[in-house]
Amino acid sequence: MRQLLPSFTGGIWGWVFIFTFFLSSCKKEMVIPRASGRPYEVMVVMSDKAWEAKEGRALFTVLDTDIPGLPQPERSFHISQVDPKRFDQILNIFRNIIIVDINKQIYTKTSMKFTRDKYAMEQIVLTIQSPSADDFADFCFDHGQDIIDFLTKMEMNRLIKELKDKYSKTTAQLAKEIFDCEFHAPEEIKSYKKGENFFWTSSNGASALVNICMYSYPYEGPETFNKQYVLAKRDSVMAVNIPGTLPSMHMATDTLCTFVKPIVVHNQYALEARGLWYMENDGMGGPFVSHSRVDTTRNLVIVVEGFVFAPEKMKRGLMRRLEGSLYTLNLPDEQTSPIVTTMEEVAVTAEDRRKARRPSSDPSR
């Protein structure tokens, strides 16, 4: 036994030296933990007093906004708040953190900035700096949508990253076979139906169905991208390919509850449609979201859509997973890129970006 123990002339101080050296070596090799929390959870670091005051209520009102295009109200984020005094190593590994810093001695105007992986991997820390409570509240009301869009797109970037490895092989194969496109949908989507320039894949879940559709039609110029045209095309395609149990039943769009807007996908123009679908002469229905994009090489509009049927269930998480997957669609010779990488990109709409200008009548331009 005595031979197994190391011999040090320094006695106990030798052990102290080894232990200290071991700890310092470990520190150099330590990696930060992975961020905790579920998607779309946000922690606000703000004093308890300020959280209950004007400035806190302004930020809460922004984060508590309902998601558009759902059949029932569902707020954009799950919100929690912690006083800076209690913001410790347990809480600082949250996946989405908003730090509010109001100090008239330091700041002359309100601004936002963000950092990645500050305390944990896959973490976003958004800091809002302001000289006063009034300025902060005004900033929240003026830039509330920017805050929502930024946090939402960062969550979708996380999903896009996950879908690189875990995705529906069935959906990917159909996208390649029919449209020569790359596309990654959630891996639980496996059942499928094919049509002419069309496919539909579904999870066939017991309590909720998550679905992906993809179809194409000729690009006929800039007039192709308006609400009436896009939704008329959708209804004609769905009527043929997604019928009901009786001849009088087929999928249709609730046009009054559907909205379209231009967006940017892989630095190119796209049109987003978001709203509600229903089965004609039946009781089924739910939310959908789609991207319409131009394949200039083949002069085609490629549409990829996610829709959900989940009666009596919350649909926020289901729809956001589908919406995030839409951004993985790569037309021929494209590569997937993050939805947003800088704060400036969040506040710029598709109409304002020169790269996202509406396609001309000449698809080669």
SULBEL-V90866 format. One record per pair of residues at least 24 apart in sequence whose ideal C-beta (glycine too) atoms are under 6 Angstrom apart, sorted by the first residue. I is the first residue (numbers start at 1). J is the second residue. Records with the same first field share a line. If there is no record, write none. Layout:
I: J, J
This chain:
32: 120, 121
33: 93, 120
34: 121
35: 93, 95, 120, 122, 123
36: 93
37: 94, 95
39: 155
40: 77, 155
41: 78
42: 77, 79, 96
43: 80, 94, 97
44: 81, 98
45: 82, 84, 87, 99
46: 100
47: 83
48: 83
51: 81
54: 133, 137
55: 133, 136, 137
58: 137, 140
59: 140
62: 140, 144, 147
67: 316
69: 274, 275, 287
70: 287, 315
74: 314, 316
76: 148
92: 119
93: 119, 120
95: 123
96: 124, 151
97: 125
98: 126
99: 127
100: 128
101: 129
102: 130, 136
104: 131, 132
107: 131
110: 135, 136, 139
124: 154
146: 346, 347
149: 346
150: 346
153: 339, 340
156: 324, 339
157: 338, 339
159: 324
160: 327, 328
163: 328
170: 201
171: 201, 212
174: 199
180: 332
181: 331
182: 330
183: 328, 329
184: 328
185: 212, 325
186: 321
195: 241
198: 241
208: 310, 313
209: 309
210: 308, 318
211: 307
212: 306
213: 305
214: 304
215: 303
216: 300, 302
217: 301
219: 294, 299, 300, 301, 363
221: 361
222: 358
225: 271
227: 260
230: 273, 292
231: 255
244: 279, 282
248: 281
249: 279, 280, 281, 282
250: 280
251: 277, 279
252: 278, 280
253: 277
254: 278
262: 350, 351
263: 350
264: 350, 356
266: 334, 337
267: 355
269: 356, 358, 359
277: 307
287: 315, 319
289: 323
291: 326
294: 359
295: 331
296: 363
299: 363
304: 329
